[in-house]
């Protein structure tokens, strides 16, 4: 069982809502949206809650995918979770793991509220 599958089991077992967002410069966001829309539905655009498009000159080099959740007790091992005070204030914790979150998309999760 992969870390993403364990995380999916955990989310379902705890019954909590999670939120997934993506952040990057316009070219990275556009490439992500094109790839995402090719593979998943419903289609998304830059105007969907969960898409954060930075300025073209922002000091970021890549794309970030984040999953927000409120409960971490019993969270599967192998995930790096941080306390969240600054972003998505209604969620206490955040996971930044692009690989795991991409796998969650294959399990049915989508950008935005899940």
C-alpha positions as CSV (number, residue, x, y, z in Angstrom):
1,X,0.0,0.0,0.0
2,X,1.4,3.4,-1.0
3,X,1.7,6.4,1.3
4,X,-1.1,8.1,-0.7
5,X,-3.4,5.0,-0.3
6,X,-2.7,5.1,3.5
7,X,-3.4,8.8,3.6
8,X,-6.7,8.2,1.7
9,X,-7.7,5.5,4.2
10,X,-6.8,7.8,7.0
11,X,-8.9,10.7,5.6
12,X,-11.9,8.4,5.0
13,X,-11.6,6.8,8.5
14,X,-11.5,10.2,10.2
15,X,-14.3,11.6,8.0
16,X,-12.6,14.9,7.6
17,X,-12.7,17.3,4.8
18,X,-9.4,18.2,3.1
19,X,-8.5,20.9,0.7
20,X,-5.9,20.7,-2.0
21,X,-4.3,23.7,-3.7
22,X,-1.6,24.4,-6.2
23,X,0.7,27.4,-6.3
24,X,3.2,28.5,-8.9
25,X,4.2,31.0,-11.5
26,X,1.8,31.5,-14.5
27,X,3.7,29.2,-16.9
28,X,3.9,26.4,-14.2
29,X,0.2,26.8,-13.4
30,X,-0.8,26.8,-17.0
31,X,1.1,23.6,-17.6
32,X,-0.4,22.0,-14.5
33,X,-3.9,22.9,-15.5
34,X,-3.4,21.5,-19.0
35,X,-2.1,18.2,-17.7
36,X,-4.7,18.1,-14.9
37,X,-7.6,18.8,-17.3
38,X,-6.3,16.1,-19.8
39,X,-6.4,13.5,-17.0
40,X,-9.2,14.5,-14.6
41,X,-12.6,16.1,-14.5
42,X,-14.2,18.4,-13.7
43,X,-11.9,20.7,-15.6
44,X,-10.3,23.6,-13.7
45,X,-9.0,27.0,-14.6
46,X,-6.9,29.7,-12.9
47,X,-10.1,31.0,-11.3
48,X,-10.9,27.9,-9.3
49,X,-10.5,28.1,-5.5
50,X,-7.3,26.2,-4.9
51,X,-5.3,27.7,-7.8
52,X,-2.8,30.3,-6.7
53,X,-1.0,32.0,-9.5
54,X,2.0,34.0,-8.5
55,X,3.5,36.9,-10.3
56,X,5.8,35.9,-13.2
57,X,8.9,37.3,-11.3
58,X,8.1,35.6,-8.0
59,X,11.0,34.0,-6.2
60,X,9.7,30.4,-6.8
61,X,11.1,27.9,-9.2
62,X,8.6,25.2,-9.2
63,X,5.0,24.1,-8.5
64,X,3.8,23.5,-5.0
65,X,0.9,21.1,-4.2
66,X,-0.5,21.3,-0.7
67,X,-3.1,19.3,1.2
68,X,-4.8,20.9,4.2
69,X,-6.5,19.0,7.0
70,X,-7.5,19.5,10.6
71,X,-6.6,16.2,12.3
72,X,-3.2,14.6,12.3
73,X,-3.6,12.0,15.1
74,X,-2.9,8.6,13.6
75,X,-1.6,10.0,10.4
76,X,0.4,7.4,8.4
77,X,4.1,7.4,8.7
78,X,6.1,8.8,5.8
79,X,4.4,12.1,5.5
80,X,5.8,15.5,6.5
81,X,3.1,17.5,8.1
82,X,3.5,21.1,9.4
83,X,1.3,23.2,11.6
84,X,-0.7,25.7,9.6
85,X,-1.4,29.2,10.9
86,X,-0.9,31.3,7.8
87,X,-2.8,29.7,5.0
88,X,-6.3,28.3,4.7
89,X,-7.0,29.4,8.3
90,X,-9.8,26.9,8.8
91,X,-7.3,24.0,8.5
92,X,-4.7,23.3,11.3
93,X,-2.2,21.2,9.3
94,X,-0.6,21.1,5.9
95,X,1.1,18.4,3.9
96,X,3.5,19.5,1.1
97,X,4.3,16.4,-0.9
98,X,3.8,16.8,-4.6
99,X,4.2,13.0,-5.3
100,X,1.6,11.9,-2.7
101,X,-0.9,14.6,-3.7
102,X,-0.5,13.6,-7.4
103,X,-1.3,10.0,-6.4
104,X,-4.3,11.3,-4.5
105,X,-5.6,12.7,-7.8
106,X,-5.5,9.2,-9.2
107,X,-7.6,8.1,-6.2
108,X,-10.3,10.6,-7.0
109,X,-9.2,13.7,-5.1
110,X,-9.4,17.0,-6.9
111,X,-8.1,20.6,-6.5
112,X,-10.3,22.4,-4.0
113,X,-12.5,20.9,-1.2
114,X,-12.6,17.1,-0.9
